[in-house]
Amino acid sequence: MWAPTIASATTPRRTTQRSQPSFARRSILRANTPLFPPSTDRPIRTKTTLRYRATGHGRLTTMRIGLISDTHVPEAGTELWPQLWERISTADVLLHGGDIHDIALIDKLEAVAPIYVARGNGDDGSGGRPVQPEDPRLREAWTLEFEGFTFGLTHDMALPEWPPYRTVESMMDHYFGGPRHVVVHGDTHVASIETIRGVLLINPGSPMYPRNLDTRLGTLGFIEINNGRLHAWLEQLDEHGSHVVREQPKYVY
């Protein structure tokens, strides 16, 4: 049985176990406390277990990060699509870009993998919905590190940019206290991957309300990290599961 441990009580904790290959190793993740104002606290160190993934050249240790956002449960439906559950079950860690709406969904997602959730405008009361309760897994912004890559997670980013006041750099300073290698965000319901001045920005869209249309099969994303290389892509859910719709070449930072 595969059962990661969490080193700090203030960070997300997996509540259930699921069967995994026995050949696994541990990796260190680091998550800062929120930067409002910027914090000088040392990073909180947590541990999780990574799985080995078979490749055409043998077995390599690869970390897979599942990306979802704007699930809007229960407005978009009382349950997430079965295809979505099947795809995110392959992830070692989940990042949610906000507008989760029902905080109980965090518990269900955490049964799949450790999860970090951004607080969206549908969660903080500004969207007209009730304010979601405080939860250590739900924050306005997260600063994270996975396998040497620095990540920022928040709901709203400056896309498109409105210089000189609302730029990617100014938003990273505001939310994360400085630049990140990767920023995961949501809000628009439109899936996108782009690189702006060396920063990889990923919006996984919405699996329930793609492009702000009616409830239908939407999108999600993934990031894989292996031997200092990062590979990101977006998937469209379909009747048979999902298929890749956009891919980012591998980066070495």
Secondary structure, DSSP 4 states (H G I P E B T S, - for coil): -B----S-TTS----S-B---S-EEEEEEEEPPP-SS---PPPEEEEEEEEEEEETTEEEE-EEEEEE----TTTT-SS--HHHHHHHTT-SEEEE-S----THHHHHHHTTS-EEEE--TTTSSTTSSPPPPPBTTEESEEEEEETTEEEEEES---SS-BTTTB-HHHHHHHHHSS--SEEE--SS---EEEEETTEEEEE---SSSGGG-SS---EEEEEEEETTEEEEEEEEEETTEEEEEEEEEEEE-
